[in-house]
Amino acid sequence: MGRLFGTNGVRGVFNKDLTLDLALRLSYALGTYFKEGKVLLGYDGRYSSPLLADVVTAGLNAMGLDVYNAGLVPTPCLQYCVKRLGYDGGVMITASHNPPEYNGIKVMARDGVEIPREEEGIIEEIFFSSNFKLSDRLGREYSISNAIDVYINGILSLVDYDAIRSKGFKVVVDLGNGAQAVAVPRLLDALGCKVITINERIDGSFPGRGSEPTVDNLHDLKAKVIDSNADLGVAYDGDGDRSIFCDEHGNIYTGDRSGAILIDHILKQSKGYSNDVKIVTPINSSMLIDIVASKYRAKVIRIKVGSVEVSREMLRSNALLGLEENGGFMYARHIAVRDGAMSTALMLEALAVSNNSLSELNSMHRRFYQYKTKFQCSSTESLRVIEELRNDAKDKRVESIDGIKIWIDDESWVMVRQSGTEPIMRLYAEASDDVRLKDIVRLYTEKIRSILKR
């Protein structure tokens, strides 16, 4: 049997890998899987998203399910509303941070979290066997107009509203021509912030700086934060579930760096139960997470890379927090999925109650140096690279939760894994010393290139 689902839903180049026929057949499989009930559907700003939404709606209706269309919303907005408003499931049309030619279909359970991996397998079996269970009735399509309001109000209920408003923060947001353009400015306005926007026009070609915020493409955000003397800068990905922060000096933070600051803030505010707190994070996130967690005797659970894995483990272990190095932060009191807007509100709360700037909060934590790059290669080539690196590292501590993570010493490591959404292999590395990190990256880049040439 083939595979449909990758790390985050079903994705592919529209009209090549992800055709309308595939989307329709997948919606038949989803209708068979859900059996009955009402499904909340939303989509991002990609040009193909409304069309795919119509096809998926038609397929689900044909299978007897009622579809409630929330329109253009951030992914975490749809997920929160599925849970908060009592839908039987959700479908989000998005390819998140992938290039414009891509699109995708994410499937949520009634808890608002993407369905577990084993459930993906059930849907794939239905899809490939064409074992669709037709319904005696046709479902209907409805529109809902309050999704953004429900989402924003949910976030506001979980932060110190008065403390944030009293500061009158100036915030620069790089919306990346993506879906958070319909929510974040409204949220920040409600929190009493002066908002300066970049790339605020929703555009599926992502003309501003691409759909994925990275250290290399946030020059405009850095410049605008410095020029406007802002307190904070934030950039979002295409569907708004990830946030990358910029401090008042224009320094861009990795996701696990800002995540460590948020963990420290939340646990400091939650002293009453912090000893029982669990934090879920993938194996490729920073050692800093363990250091911050140890201050509060919180338990860190390391798992495979992927937001689905983080979210599902959070629910299994009743974890309060989850995070990824790519800017995904999860707060279970809201919903156990990554949410760029919730993370922004929490960061503003951290600044407000501490009376510190972001750079000051950052200076309280130990410095680690990180590097991330990618290699174009197939999954077969990636497996060969991983196996040869494993054979070459017999005298080192090796972890195989996802790909291969090789510990060079107690404070430096390198990791390689195949992407679940693109035909690329990713390399991650971290060290407590910048020179040490560069040496590690140089050595393993040469090794990987040598293996791929054979």
LOFITI-897217 format. One line per field, with one value per residue (C-alpha): residue in three letters; x, y, z. Coordinates in nm, 3 decimals. Layout:
! LOFITI-897217
code	ALA	...
X	X	...
Y	Y	...
Z	Z	...
! end
This chain:
! LOFITI-897217
code	MET	GLY	ARG	LEU	PHE	GLY	THR	ASN	GLY	VAL	ARG	GLY	VAL	PHE	ASN	LYS	ASP	LEU	THR	LEU	ASP	LEU	ALA	LEU	ARG	LEU	SER	TYR	ALA	LEU	GLY	THR	TYR	PHE	LYS	GLU	GLY	LYS	VAL	LEU	LEU	GLY	TYR	ASP	GLY	ARG	TYR	SER	SER	PRO	LEU	LEU	ALA	ASP	VAL	VAL	THR	ALA	GLY	LEU	ASN	ALA	MET	GLY	LEU	ASP	VAL	TYR	ASN	ALA	GLY	LEU	VAL	PRO	THR	PRO	CYS	LEU	GLN	TYR	CYS	VAL	LYS	ARG	LEU	GLY	TYR	ASP	GLY	GLY	VAL	MET	ILE	THR	ALA	SER	HIS	ASN	PRO	PRO	GLU	TYR	ASN	GLY	ILE	LYS	VAL	MET	ALA	ARG	ASP	GLY	VAL	GLU	ILE	PRO	ARG	GLU	GLU	GLU	GLY	ILE	ILE	GLU	GLU	ILE	PHE	PHE	SER	SER	ASN	PHE	LYS	LEU	SER	ASP	ARG	LEU	GLY	ARG	GLU	TYR	SER	ILE	SER	ASN	ALA	ILE	ASP	VAL	TYR	ILE	ASN	GLY	ILE	LEU	SER	LEU	VAL	ASP	TYR	ASP	ALA	ILE	ARG	SER	LYS	GLY	PHE	LYS	VAL	VAL	VAL	ASP	LEU	GLY	ASN	GLY	ALA	GLN	ALA	VAL	ALA	VAL	PRO	ARG	LEU	LEU	ASP	ALA	LEU	GLY	CYS	LYS	VAL	ILE	THR	ILE	ASN	GLU	ARG	ILE	ASP	GLY	SER	PHE	PRO	GLY	ARG	GLY	SER	GLU	PRO	THR	VAL	ASP	ASN	LEU	HIS	ASP	LEU	LYS	ALA	LYS	VAL	ILE	ASP	SER	ASN	ALA	ASP	LEU	GLY	VAL	ALA	TYR	ASP	GLY	ASP	GLY	ASP	ARG	SER	ILE	PHE	CYS	ASP	GLU	HIS	GLY	ASN	ILE	TYR	THR	GLY	ASP	ARG	SER	GLY	ALA	ILE	LEU	ILE	ASP	HIS	ILE	LEU	LYS	GLN	SER	LYS	GLY	TYR	SER	ASN	ASP	VAL	LYS	ILE	VAL	THR	PRO	ILE	ASN	SER	SER	MET	LEU	ILE	ASP	ILE	VAL	ALA	SER	LYS	TYR	ARG	ALA	LYS	VAL	ILE	ARG	ILE	LYS	VAL	GLY	SER	VAL	GLU	VAL	SER	ARG	GLU	MET	LEU	ARG	SER	ASN	ALA	LEU	LEU	GLY	LEU	GLU	GLU	ASN	GLY	GLY	PHE	MET	TYR	ALA	ARG	HIS	ILE	ALA	VAL	ARG	ASP	GLY	ALA	MET	SER	THR	ALA	LEU	MET	LEU	GLU	ALA	LEU	ALA	VAL	SER	ASN	ASN	SER	LEU	SER	GLU	LEU	ASN	SER	MET	HIS	ARG	ARG	PHE	TYR	GLN	TYR	LYS	THR	LYS	PHE	GLN	CYS	SER	SER	THR	GLU	SER	LEU	ARG	VAL	ILE	GLU	GLU	LEU	ARG	ASN	ASP	ALA	LYS	ASP	LYS	ARG	VAL	GLU	SER	ILE	ASP	GLY	ILE	LYS	ILE	TRP	ILE	ASP	ASP	GLU	SER	TRP	VAL	MET	VAL	ARG	GLN	SER	GLY	THR	GLU	PRO	ILE	MET	ARG	LEU	TYR	ALA	GLU	ALA	SER	ASP	ASP	VAL	ARG	LEU	LYS	ASP	ILE	VAL	ARG	LEU	TYR	THR	GLU	LYS	ILE	ARG	SER	ILE	LEU	LYS	ARG
X	0.000	0.125	0.150	-0.051	0.032	0.367	0.490	0.197	-0.099	-0.122	0.091	0.216	0.251	-0.101	-0.229	0.080	0.104	-0.207	-0.469	-0.839	-0.911	-0.688	-0.854	-1.200	-1.106	-0.940	-1.259	-1.451	-1.205	-1.244	-1.623	-1.594	-1.358	-1.571	-1.892	-2.124	-2.138	-2.026	-1.682	-1.528	-1.330	-1.092	-0.822	-0.515	-0.433	-0.283	-0.440	-0.550	-0.695	-1.054	-1.079	-0.951	-1.187	-1.482	-1.379	-1.329	-1.662	-1.840	-1.681	-1.771	-2.126	-2.158	-2.063	-2.333	-2.132	-2.227	-1.944	-1.917	-1.692	-1.492	-1.329	-0.974	-0.835	-0.502	-0.464	-0.463	-0.785	-0.956	-0.811	-0.920	-1.272	-1.307	-1.244	-1.416	-1.732	-1.779	-1.722	-1.667	-1.352	-1.179	-1.009	-0.760	-0.646	-0.286	0.074	0.198	0.552	0.598	0.657	0.356	0.313	0.236	-0.086	-0.210	-0.494	-0.470	-0.721	-0.816	-0.990	-1.267	-1.002	-0.867	-0.536	-0.429	-0.531	-0.279	-0.046	-0.240	-0.558	-0.375	-0.305	-0.676	-0.762	-0.486	-0.621	-0.969	-0.826	-0.611	-0.873	-1.151	-1.361	-1.585	-1.904	-2.177	-2.442	-2.819	-2.824	-2.643	-2.467	-2.509	-2.267	-2.293	-2.083	-1.969	-1.848	-1.734	-1.425	-1.175	-1.371	-1.385	-1.012	-0.903	-1.128	-0.984	-0.631	-0.723	-0.876	-0.542	-0.306	-0.279	-0.482	-0.449	-0.072	-0.013	-0.245	-0.079	0.253	0.131	0.386	0.494	0.503	0.617	0.453	0.573	0.261	0.439	0.136	-0.020	-0.330	-0.245	-0.316	-0.684	-0.622	-0.296	-0.348	-0.690	-0.544	-0.266	-0.507	-0.720	-0.406	-0.345	-0.041	0.065	0.091	0.321	0.266	0.490	0.367	0.013	-0.163	-0.270	-0.112	-0.067	0.255	0.415	0.594	0.729	0.985	0.845	0.610	0.868	1.024	1.396	1.694	1.803	1.480	1.367	1.586	1.283	1.147	1.481	1.515	1.159	1.194	1.510	1.383	1.052	1.207	0.967	0.954	0.910	0.904	0.724	0.711	0.466	0.459	0.198	-0.077	0.011	0.091	0.455	0.613	0.972	1.061	1.287	1.405	1.423	1.780	1.685	1.818	1.623	1.568	1.540	1.218	1.366	1.542	1.215	1.046	1.285	1.197	0.826	0.872	1.062	0.788	0.497	0.652	0.757	0.394	0.267	0.475	0.185	0.203	0.531	0.686	0.442	0.486	0.581	0.733	0.728	0.985	1.151	1.498	1.639	1.557	1.816	1.981	1.864	1.514	1.644	1.836	1.531	1.305	1.546	1.499	1.140	1.195	0.978	1.012	1.124	0.993	1.194	1.023	1.036	1.031	0.682	0.407	0.164	0.401	0.446	0.073	-0.031	0.236	0.121	-0.228	-0.102	0.122	-0.099	0.185	0.138	0.387	0.532	0.767	0.972	1.291	1.112	0.898	0.610	0.501	0.213	0.023	-0.220	-0.439	-0.530	-0.500	-0.217	-0.116	0.136	-0.013	0.173	-0.087	-0.107	0.274	0.280	0.033	0.237	0.559	0.395	0.278	0.636	0.763	0.483	0.496	0.876	0.921	1.213	1.288	1.314	1.693	1.708	1.498	1.722	2.040	1.921	1.973	2.290	2.406	2.415	2.503	2.290	2.299	2.047	2.080	1.936	2.044	1.836	1.802	1.554	1.446	1.658	1.967	1.888	1.871	2.212	2.359	2.216	2.346	2.698	2.704	2.591	2.874	3.117	3.002	3.045	3.259	3.000	2.662	2.394	2.017	1.784	1.444	1.431	1.705	2.035	2.162	2.532	2.670	3.019	3.059	2.829	2.764	2.763	2.571	2.474	2.157	2.037	1.683	1.471	1.196	0.842	0.708	0.977	1.242	1.521	1.739	1.789	2.101	2.085	2.377	2.432	2.732	2.817	3.104	3.070	3.406	3.323	2.989	3.151	3.401	3.122	2.912	3.208	3.306	2.957	2.868	3.176	3.085	2.728	2.829	3.086	2.828	2.572	2.829	2.892
Y	0.000	0.348	0.646	0.964	1.136	1.297	1.472	1.716	1.596	1.516	1.754	1.791	2.022	2.125	1.959	1.737	1.540	1.684	1.666	1.744	1.374	1.279	1.542	1.412	1.049	1.151	1.328	1.006	0.823	1.089	1.060	0.686	0.734	0.995	0.802	1.086	1.420	1.773	1.878	2.225	2.326	2.615	2.715	2.937	3.205	2.986	3.035	2.672	2.655	2.770	2.525	2.236	2.340	2.319	1.973	1.839	1.987	1.823	1.488	1.501	1.612	1.322	1.088	1.230	1.469	1.828	2.074	2.407	2.644	2.886	3.046	3.179	3.124	3.031	2.659	2.694	2.896	2.607	2.358	2.560	2.603	2.230	2.161	2.465	2.452	2.075	1.958	1.591	1.672	1.931	1.970	2.246	2.317	2.435	2.351	2.557	2.678	2.497	2.700	2.851	2.565	2.325	2.266	2.015	1.868	1.836	1.627	1.699	1.479	1.614	1.731	1.974	1.792	1.626	1.262	1.010	0.823	0.497	0.674	0.808	0.445	0.361	0.645	0.539	0.184	0.312	0.540	0.282	0.007	0.245	0.091	0.397	0.361	0.562	0.734	0.730	1.108	1.403	1.634	2.009	2.299	2.586	2.896	3.020	3.374	3.372	3.151	3.438	3.592	3.260	3.210	3.556	3.549	3.212	3.351	3.666	3.455	3.288	3.584	3.877	4.114	4.415	4.379	4.366	4.657	4.872	4.858	4.985	4.770	4.859	4.538	4.478	4.175	4.019	3.834	3.675	3.732	3.447	3.355	3.521	3.852	3.798	3.740	3.871	4.245	4.220	4.028	4.281	4.570	4.412	4.386	4.759	4.729	4.971	4.740	4.787	4.532	4.395	4.171	4.205	4.146	3.784	3.653	3.286	3.356	3.483	3.772	3.936	3.686	3.338	3.134	3.014	3.266	3.204	3.395	3.457	3.613	3.838	4.138	4.366	4.266	4.334	4.673	4.778	4.681	4.892	5.186	5.208	5.149	4.859	4.636	4.315	4.170	3.851	3.663	3.387	3.108	3.061	2.911	3.092	2.809	2.904	3.226	3.348	3.631	3.932	4.132	4.511	4.511	4.321	3.982	3.686	3.393	3.027	2.858	2.663	2.977	3.170	2.850	2.830	3.189	3.107	2.788	2.983	3.246	3.001	2.778	3.079	3.195	2.844	2.754	2.573	2.274	2.316	2.008	1.789	1.963	1.771	1.934	1.752	1.840	1.662	1.517	1.802	2.086	2.262	2.133	2.461	2.314	2.055	2.321	2.545	2.251	2.137	2.471	2.368	1.991	1.956	1.644	1.672	1.405	1.375	1.230	1.216	1.537	1.650	1.859	1.566	1.361	1.648	1.719	1.357	1.289	1.598	1.450	1.101	1.228	1.518	1.762	2.135	2.250	2.145	2.309	2.268	2.437	2.578	2.817	2.591	2.643	2.456	2.553	2.284	2.520	2.668	2.361	2.113	2.238	2.497	2.844	3.156	3.396	3.227	3.229	3.600	3.679	3.469	3.647	3.986	3.863	3.755	4.104	4.273	4.082	4.063	4.429	4.316	4.349	4.035	4.071	4.090	3.775	3.605	3.706	3.508	3.182	3.008	3.054	2.761	2.784	2.613	2.542	2.396	2.315	2.075	1.849	1.760	1.384	1.098	0.893	0.603	0.822	0.955	0.603	0.529	0.844	0.761	0.405	0.511	0.780	0.521	0.287	0.576	0.668	0.340	0.507	0.782	0.803	0.770	0.822	0.679	0.817	0.995	0.964	0.968	1.201	1.173	1.323	1.458	1.528	1.622	1.970	1.920	1.702	1.663	1.512	1.404	1.307	1.290	1.551	1.418	1.700	1.759	1.551	1.683	1.564	1.804	1.846	2.001	2.072	2.239	2.319	2.539	2.692	2.862	2.743	2.388	2.410	2.527	2.241	1.987	2.127	2.137	1.778	1.629	1.833	1.690	1.338	1.366	1.512	1.238	0.968	1.122	1.133	0.760
Z	0.000	-0.082	0.149	0.138	0.465	0.533	0.846	0.834	0.634	0.264	0.059	-0.293	-0.592	-0.692	-1.011	-1.022	-0.698	-0.536	-0.810	-0.783	-0.842	-0.549	-0.330	-0.419	-0.355	-0.028	0.078	0.006	0.229	0.499	0.477	0.520	0.813	0.993	0.907	1.011	1.183	1.112	0.991	1.016	0.706	0.650	0.405	0.375	0.117	-0.155	-0.496	-0.518	-0.166	-0.236	-0.525	-0.315	-0.035	-0.276	-0.396	-0.044	0.064	-0.229	-0.152	0.217	0.136	-0.109	0.175	0.399	0.618	0.685	0.622	0.801	0.607	0.822	0.517	0.516	0.866	1.028	1.090	1.473	1.451	1.276	1.524	1.826	1.688	1.613	1.981	2.132	1.919	1.928	1.571	1.492	1.297	1.086	0.749	0.674	0.318	0.353	0.272	0.567	0.490	0.156	-0.166	-0.350	-0.598	-0.311	-0.128	0.124	0.328	0.707	0.898	1.260	1.513	1.737	1.989	1.727	1.697	1.373	1.368	1.506	1.272	1.311	1.201	0.897	0.810	0.829	0.592	0.352	0.349	0.265	-0.006	-0.184	-0.166	-0.278	-0.001	0.028	0.236	0.065	0.273	0.231	0.267	0.120	0.359	0.347	0.341	0.588	0.644	0.984	1.040	1.404	1.389	1.423	1.712	1.899	1.842	1.956	2.262	2.360	2.349	2.542	2.820	2.892	2.929	3.169	2.956	3.187	3.233	2.858	2.782	3.049	2.863	2.526	2.342	1.990	1.786	1.428	1.267	0.943	0.834	0.538	0.307	0.504	0.699	1.031	0.857	0.942	1.315	1.465	1.400	1.567	1.862	1.915	1.886	2.160	2.373	2.343	2.115	1.846	1.547	1.248	0.973	0.698	0.414	0.545	0.211	0.174	-0.145	-0.233	-0.422	-0.096	-0.271	0.046	0.174	0.107	0.322	0.576	0.817	0.858	0.993	0.633	0.503	0.791	0.705	0.663	1.004	1.173	1.003	1.084	1.451	1.483	1.277	1.464	1.807	1.859	2.166	1.969	1.619	1.513	1.182	1.087	0.834	0.562	0.775	1.097	1.334	1.379	1.509	1.494	1.734	1.694	1.996	2.025	1.886	1.571	1.682	1.540	1.778	1.688	1.787	2.074	2.205	2.221	2.340	2.635	2.729	2.715	2.919	3.184	3.198	3.212	3.478	3.685	3.679	3.757	4.062	4.224	3.990	3.803	3.970	3.776	3.442	3.129	2.821	2.488	2.223	1.928	1.944	1.731	1.971	2.186	2.502	2.654	2.694	2.940	3.132	3.175	3.262	3.533	3.715	3.783	3.802	3.493	3.280	2.916	2.679	2.356	2.050	1.668	1.467	1.368	1.520	1.511	1.726	1.971	1.999	2.036	2.298	2.487	2.507	2.598	2.878	2.988	2.913	2.960	2.696	2.364	2.118	1.802	1.690	1.384	1.589	1.680	2.044	2.207	2.520	2.632	2.834	2.493	2.270	2.223	1.879	1.767	1.743	1.635	1.775	2.117	2.134	2.055	2.335	2.580	2.481	2.537	2.877	2.959	2.873	3.068	3.397	3.409	3.315	3.100	2.730	2.519	2.497	2.877	2.912	2.658	2.845	3.147	2.956	2.854	2.494	2.254	1.885	1.624	1.255	1.012	0.643	0.387	0.102	-0.202	-0.201	-0.213	0.088	-0.043	-0.056	0.291	0.433	0.283	0.438	0.779	0.769	0.671	0.939	1.193	1.094	1.120	1.472	1.659	1.926	1.992	2.163	1.898	1.918	1.655	1.753	1.417	1.157	1.344	1.618	1.698	2.018	1.953	2.325	2.615	2.472	2.097	1.854	1.488	1.348	1.004	0.902	0.588	0.557	0.563	0.344	0.080	-0.107	0.112	0.397	0.686	0.898	1.245	1.475	1.811	2.030	2.324	2.125	1.786	1.653	1.761	1.579	1.255	1.269	1.321	1.038	0.801	0.880	0.844	0.537	0.366	0.477	0.350	0.014	-0.028	0.042	-0.196	-0.479	-0.466
! end
